[in-house]
Amino acid sequence: MIKREENPDYINSFLDYSATILNKSPNSIKEYNYDLMMFFRFIKMHFHMANETDFTKIEINDIPISIVKKITLEDIHAFISYLAIELKSKSATRARKVSTIRIFFKYLSQKANLIDVNPAQNLETPKADKRLPKYLNLEESKRLLSVVENEDNRNYQRDYAIITLFLNCGLRLSELVGIDIKDIDFSEAKLNVIGKGNKERTIYLNQACLKAISEYLQVRPKEGVKVDKLNSHKALFLSERRERISKRTVQYVVNKELQAAGLDTNKYSVHKLRHTAATLMYQYGNVDIRALQVLLGHESISTTEIYTHVDNMQVRNAVESNPLAKL
């Protein structure tokens, strides 16, 4: 919940603009608010305007627009440096804050006309770490699916459908919990989900997904399902309390099944199942990188390119397949 009274008016105006004109999701608005609160706490400290020694307690609602007009690109760079050196923030975290700052100052200069010069106009995004995503290999994925189909678990049809969708479709956690029954078109074998930034996209369902969903729907509770603000009565996946399943419950289910499959829960998680789906499709399905971008709902193809990595066996096979290898 955003506490608007803790923000100066120009931040609240930016948040309103982002929600109504840019159609950003509630999660994105929360992230913008968090990023800007951190940035302006730093600015207050950087400009020697704060007596508070606890960074998290610095108030920003008294920062006038006249101070914002004094902010330079060097001040923004100082903030990014503070994140990296003092807070040990990862490059992805710093990149998100840079993106927020860039959008915010563009709004102030071009839309609200509150400042004459945009200090973030030439602000560059921090270079991303070159780390490969963690994912389950094919055998581990099959093992995970086999342990989920355990009739000792009274929710096994639901849990099996959840993990099947993660491993086959590369869904985000928020996308999965948001699925309504009406979003599924069995005749066309497809599913509509709402992704990042409230953007709708189509996921095509293979036979494994259709079968898992159909078998779960046969046992999905029909009586006593809550009619609430979450529209639980419309939801595909329900909790034992007969309401829309929560993100935390899905995380618990995945964690429990990973443990049952003998997989390291410190290494793997719900999001790693998304990585797994993308990697398996790329490795075994000869999927074009741009098709994978659409399927995963990535805005930038550079995000999708992390799945084009190859393992050592693929490199070895590439060398062995050279027509000169056996001469």
C-alpha positions as CSV (number, residue, x, y, z in Angstrom):
1,M,0.0,0.0,0.0
2,I,1.5,3.3,-1.1
3,K,1.4,6.0,1.6
4,R,0.8,9.0,-0.6
5,E,1.1,11.5,2.3
6,E,4.8,10.5,2.6
7,N,5.4,11.7,-1.0
8,P,5.8,15.2,-2.4
9,D,2.9,16.1,-4.8
10,Y,5.1,15.7,-7.9
11,I,5.8,12.1,-7.1
12,N,2.1,11.3,-6.6
13,S,1.3,13.0,-9.8
14,F,3.9,10.9,-11.6
15,L,2.4,7.7,-10.0
16,D,-1.1,8.8,-11.2
17,Y,0.2,9.4,-14.7
18,S,1.9,6.0,-14.8
19,A,-1.2,4.2,-13.6
20,T,-3.7,6.0,-15.8
21,I,-1.9,7.1,-19.0
22,L,1.0,4.6,-19.2
23,N,-1.3,1.8,-17.8
24,K,1.3,0.4,-15.5
25,S,0.3,-2.4,-13.2
26,P,-0.1,-1.9,-9.4
27,N,3.1,-3.7,-8.9
28,S,5.0,-1.4,-11.2
29,I,3.5,1.6,-9.4
30,K,4.7,0.2,-6.1
31,E,8.2,-0.3,-7.5
32,Y,8.3,3.2,-8.9
33,N,7.3,4.6,-5.5
34,Y,9.9,2.5,-3.7
35,D,12.6,3.5,-6.2
36,L,11.8,7.2,-6.0
37,M,11.6,7.2,-2.2
38,M,15.1,5.7,-2.0
39,F,16.4,8.1,-4.6
40,F,15.1,11.2,-2.8
41,R,16.2,9.9,0.6
42,F,19.7,9.8,-1.0
43,I,19.3,13.2,-2.5
44,K,18.3,14.7,0.8
45,M,21.4,13.1,2.4
46,H,23.6,14.0,-0.6
47,F,22.5,17.7,-0.4
48,H,23.0,17.8,3.4
49,M,19.4,18.3,4.0
50,A,18.8,15.4,6.5
51,N,19.7,15.2,10.1
52,E,18.3,11.6,10.4
53,T,21.2,9.1,10.5
54,D,18.9,6.1,9.7
55,F,18.6,6.2,5.9
56,T,15.2,4.4,5.9
57,K,13.7,7.0,8.2
58,I,14.5,10.1,6.1
59,E,11.3,11.9,5.1
60,I,11.0,13.2,1.5
61,N,7.6,14.9,1.4
62,D,9.2,18.2,2.3
63,I,11.5,18.3,-0.8
64,P,10.3,21.2,-2.9
65,I,10.5,21.2,-6.7
66,S,13.2,23.9,-6.5
67,I,15.5,21.2,-5.1
68,V,14.6,18.8,-7.9
69,K,15.6,21.4,-10.4
70,K,19.1,21.4,-9.0
71,I,19.6,17.7,-9.5
72,T,22.3,16.9,-12.1
73,L,23.4,13.8,-13.9
74,E,26.4,13.6,-11.5
75,D,24.0,13.5,-8.6
76,I,22.2,10.6,-10.2
77,H,25.5,8.8,-10.8
78,A,26.3,9.3,-7.1
79,F,23.1,7.6,-6.2
80,I,23.9,4.6,-8.5
81,S,27.3,4.5,-7.0
82,Y,25.8,4.5,-3.5
83,L,23.6,1.5,-4.5
84,A,26.5,-0.4,-5.8
85,I,29.1,0.3,-3.1
86,E,27.2,1.0,0.1
87,L,24.1,-1.2,-0.5
88,K,25.8,-3.9,-2.6
89,S,22.9,-3.8,-5.0
90,K,23.0,-6.1,-8.0
91,S,23.2,-4.7,-11.5
92,A,19.6,-5.7,-12.2
93,T,18.4,-3.8,-9.2
94,R,20.4,-0.7,-10.2
95,A,19.1,-1.0,-13.8
96,R,15.5,-1.0,-12.5
97,K,16.1,2.2,-10.5
98,V,17.8,3.8,-13.4
99,S,14.7,3.0,-15.5
100,T,12.4,4.5,-12.9
101,I,14.5,7.7,-12.6
102,R,14.7,8.1,-16.4
103,I,10.9,7.8,-16.8
104,F,10.3,10.1,-13.8
105,F,12.4,13.0,-15.1
106,K,11.0,12.6,-18.5
107,Y,7.6,13.1,-17.0
108,L,8.7,16.1,-15.0
109,S,10.3,17.8,-18.0
110,Q,8.0,16.8,-20.9
111,K,4.6,16.1,-19.5
112,A,4.3,18.1,-16.2
113,N,6.6,20.9,-17.4
114,L,7.9,21.3,-13.8
115,I,11.6,21.3,-14.7
116,D,13.4,22.9,-17.7
117,V,16.3,20.5,-18.0
118,N,16.1,16.7,-17.8
119,P,19.2,15.5,-15.9
120,A,18.5,11.9,-16.7
121,Q,18.4,12.4,-20.5
122,N,21.8,10.8,-21.0
123,L,21.6,8.4,-18.1
124,E,22.9,5.0,-19.1
125,T,21.7,1.6,-17.8
126,P,24.3,-0.3,-15.8
127,K,25.8,-3.2,-17.7
128,A,24.1,-6.5,-16.7
129,D,26.0,-9.3,-15.0
130,K,26.8,-12.1,-17.5
131,R,25.3,-14.9,-15.4
132,L,23.5,-17.8,-16.9
133,P,20.1,-18.6,-15.5
134,K,19.7,-21.7,-13.3
135,Y,17.3,-24.3,-14.7
136,L,16.4,-28.0,-14.3
137,N,17.6,-30.3,-17.0
138,L,15.3,-32.6,-18.8
139,E,15.7,-35.6,-16.5
140,E,15.3,-33.4,-13.4
141,S,12.1,-31.9,-14.9
142,K,10.7,-35.3,-15.5
143,R,11.6,-36.4,-12.0
144,L,9.8,-33.3,-10.6
145,L,6.6,-34.1,-12.5
146,S,6.7,-37.7,-11.4
147,V,6.8,-36.9,-7.7
148,V,4.0,-34.4,-8.0
149,E,1.6,-37.1,-9.3
150,N,1.4,-38.6,-5.8
151,E,-2.2,-39.6,-4.8
152,D,-1.2,-39.3,-1.1
153,N,-1.4,-35.6,-1.7
154,R,-5.1,-34.7,-1.8
155,N,-4.3,-31.7,-4.0
156,Y,-2.1,-33.6,-6.4
157,Q,-4.2,-32.9,-9.5
158,R,-4.0,-29.1,-8.8
159,D,-0.3,-29.2,-8.0
160,Y,0.5,-31.3,-11.0
161,A,-1.4,-28.9,-13.3
162,I,0.5,-25.9,-11.7
163,I,3.9,-27.4,-12.2
164,T,3.0,-28.7,-15.7
165,L,2.1,-25.1,-16.7
166,F,5.3,-23.7,-15.3
167,L,7.5,-26.2,-17.0
168,N,5.7,-26.1,-20.4
169,C,4.6,-22.5,-20.7
170,G,7.2,-20.5,-18.8
171,L,4.5,-18.6,-16.9
172,R,5.4,-16.0,-14.3
173,L,4.0,-16.6,-10.8
174,S,1.7,-13.6,-11.0
175,E,0.4,-14.8,-14.3
176,L,-0.4,-18.3,-13.0
177,V,-2.4,-17.2,-9.9
178,G,-4.3,-14.7,-12.1
179,I,-5.7,-17.3,-14.5
180,D,-9.5,-17.5,-14.6
181,I,-11.3,-20.5,-16.1
182,K,-12.7,-18.3,-18.8
183,D,-9.2,-17.5,-19.9
184,I,-8.7,-21.0,-21.2
185,D,-9.9,-21.9,-24.7
186,F,-9.8,-25.7,-25.0
187,S,-11.0,-25.8,-28.6
188,E,-8.1,-23.5,-29.7
189,A,-5.7,-25.0,-27.1
190,K,-4.7,-21.6,-25.8
191,L,-4.7,-19.5,-22.7
192,N,-4.7,-15.7,-22.2
193,V,-2.7,-14.3,-19.3
194,I,-2.0,-10.8,-18.0
195,G,1.7,-10.2,-17.8
196,K,4.0,-7.4,-16.8
197,G,2.6,-3.9,-17.3
198,N,-1.0,-5.3,-17.5
199,K,-0.1,-6.6,-21.0
200,E,-2.2,-9.5,-22.2
201,R,-0.6,-12.3,-24.2
202,T,-1.6,-15.7,-25.6
203,I,0.0,-18.9,-24.3
204,Y,-0.5,-21.9,-26.5
205,L,-1.2,-25.1,-24.6
206,N,0.3,-28.5,-25.6
207,Q,-1.3,-31.9,-24.8
208,A,0.3,-32.2,-21.4
209,C,-1.1,-28.9,-20.3
210,L,-4.6,-29.5,-21.6
211,K,-4.7,-33.0,-20.0
212,A,-3.4,-31.7,-16.6
213,I,-5.9,-28.8,-16.6
214,S,-8.8,-31.0,-17.6
215,E,-8.1,-33.5,-14.9
216,Y,-7.8,-30.8,-12.3
217,L,-11.1,-29.2,-13.4
218,Q,-12.8,-32.5,-12.7
219,V,-11.9,-32.3,-9.0
220,R,-11.8,-28.5,-8.6
221,P,-14.3,-27.5,-5.8
222,K,-17.6,-26.2,-7.1
223,E,-19.4,-25.7,-3.9
224,G,-18.5,-23.1,-1.3
225,V,-16.0,-21.2,-3.5
226,K,-15.7,-17.7,-2.1
227,V,-17.2,-14.7,-4.0
228,D,-14.7,-12.0,-3.0
229,K,-12.6,-9.1,-4.3
230,L,-10.2,-11.7,-5.7
231,N,-13.0,-13.1,-7.9
232,S,-12.1,-16.5,-6.4
233,H,-15.2,-18.1,-8.0
234,K,-13.7,-17.4,-11.4
235,A,-10.2,-18.6,-10.6
236,L,-8.7,-21.7,-12.1
237,F,-6.5,-22.6,-9.1
238,L,-8.1,-22.6,-5.6
239,S,-6.6,-23.0,-2.2
240,E,-8.0,-25.4,0.4
241,R,-9.9,-22.4,1.8
242,R,-11.7,-22.3,-1.6
243,E,-10.4,-19.0,-2.6
244,R,-7.9,-17.9,-5.4
245,I,-4.6,-19.5,-4.7
246,S,-2.0,-17.1,-3.4
247,K,1.6,-16.6,-4.6
248,R,2.9,-17.8,-1.3
249,T,0.9,-21.0,-1.5
250,V,2.2,-21.7,-5.0
251,Q,5.7,-21.1,-3.8
252,Y,5.2,-23.5,-0.9
253,V,3.8,-26.2,-3.3
254,V,6.7,-25.8,-5.7
255,N,9.3,-25.8,-2.8
256,K,7.7,-29.0,-1.3
257,E,7.7,-30.9,-4.6
258,L,11.3,-29.8,-5.4
259,Q,12.4,-31.3,-2.0
260,A,10.4,-34.5,-2.7
261,A,12.3,-34.8,-6.0
262,G,15.6,-34.4,-4.3
263,L,16.3,-31.0,-5.9
264,D,18.1,-28.2,-4.1
265,T,15.5,-25.6,-3.0
266,N,18.3,-23.1,-2.4
267,K,19.2,-23.3,-6.1
268,Y,15.7,-23.8,-7.6
269,S,12.4,-21.9,-7.2
270,V,9.2,-21.0,-9.0
271,H,11.1,-18.5,-11.2
272,K,13.7,-21.1,-12.1
273,L,10.8,-23.3,-13.5
274,R,10.2,-20.4,-15.9
275,H,13.9,-20.5,-16.8
276,T,13.6,-24.2,-17.3
277,A,10.7,-24.0,-19.7
278,A,12.5,-21.4,-21.8
279,T,15.7,-23.3,-21.8
280,L,14.1,-26.7,-22.7
281,M,12.1,-25.1,-25.5
282,Y,15.2,-23.5,-26.9
283,Q,17.4,-26.5,-26.6
284,Y,15.0,-29.2,-27.8
285,G,12.4,-27.4,-29.8
286,N,14.5,-25.4,-32.2
287,V,12.5,-22.3,-31.1
288,D,13.3,-19.0,-32.9
289,I,14.6,-16.5,-30.3
290,R,11.9,-14.0,-31.3
291,A,9.2,-16.6,-30.9
292,L,10.6,-17.3,-27.5
293,Q,10.5,-13.6,-26.7
294,V,6.8,-13.4,-27.5
295,L,6.0,-16.6,-25.6
296,L,7.7,-15.3,-22.4
297,G,6.3,-11.8,-22.7
298,H,9.7,-10.0,-22.8
299,E,9.7,-6.4,-23.9
300,S,13.3,-6.6,-25.0
301,I,14.9,-9.4,-26.9
302,S,18.1,-8.9,-24.9
303,T,16.2,-10.4,-21.9
304,T,15.4,-13.5,-23.9
305,E,18.9,-13.9,-25.1
306,I,20.0,-15.3,-21.7
307,Y,18.3,-18.6,-22.8
308,T,20.5,-19.0,-25.9
309,H,23.3,-20.3,-23.8
310,V,24.6,-23.7,-24.6
311,D,26.0,-26.3,-22.2
312,N,29.4,-28.1,-22.6
313,M,27.8,-31.2,-24.2
314,Q,26.3,-29.0,-26.9
315,V,29.7,-27.4,-27.6
316,R,31.3,-30.9,-27.8
317,N,28.6,-32.1,-30.1
318,A,29.0,-29.1,-32.3
319,V,32.8,-29.8,-32.7
320,E,32.1,-33.6,-33.3
321,S,29.5,-32.7,-36.0
322,N,32.1,-30.7,-38.0
323,P,32.4,-32.6,-41.4
324,L,36.2,-32.5,-41.0
325,A,36.1,-34.2,-37.6
326,K,36.7,-37.7,-38.9
327,L,39.2,-37.0,-41.6
